[in-house]
Amino acid sequence: TGARIEAVLARIDTTFSAAGGMTAIAIGDATLADGWGEIGLTAGLTTTPDMMRRGDSPWVTSAYSVRVSAIGGTFAATGALTLKVVYTVVEAW
């Protein structure tokens, strides 16, 4: 039993501060830092399927870790985002 991760989508809920020099945020995992896309810092922005750089759908049999990384600097004190993981569960007979 496991799952195929089809997509990870992001929405900026509260604008992120650029005080640390950050210009965007990468959404990815341990194999590709921006595999699920990049997003700006402003509230209301969302990623879309056409932003995904992955050419596969990772197979997972336990928890999957999404990596959120600052681009161009570091995270400052403000900002919030929501992640939506789209997956298909595959169960054995």
Secondary structure as GFF3:
##gff-version 3
##sequence-region A 1 93
A	DSSP	beta_strand	2	14	.	.	.	ID=ss1
A	DSSP	beta_strand	24	28	.	.	.	ID=ss2
A	DSSP	beta_strand	37	39	.	.	.	ID=ss3
A	DSSP	three_ten_helix	49	51	.	.	.	ID=ss4
A	DSSP	beta_strand	59	60	.	.	.	ID=ss5
A	DSSP	beta_strand	67	71	.	.	.	ID=ss6
A	DSSP	beta_strand	80	90	.	.	.	ID=ss7
###
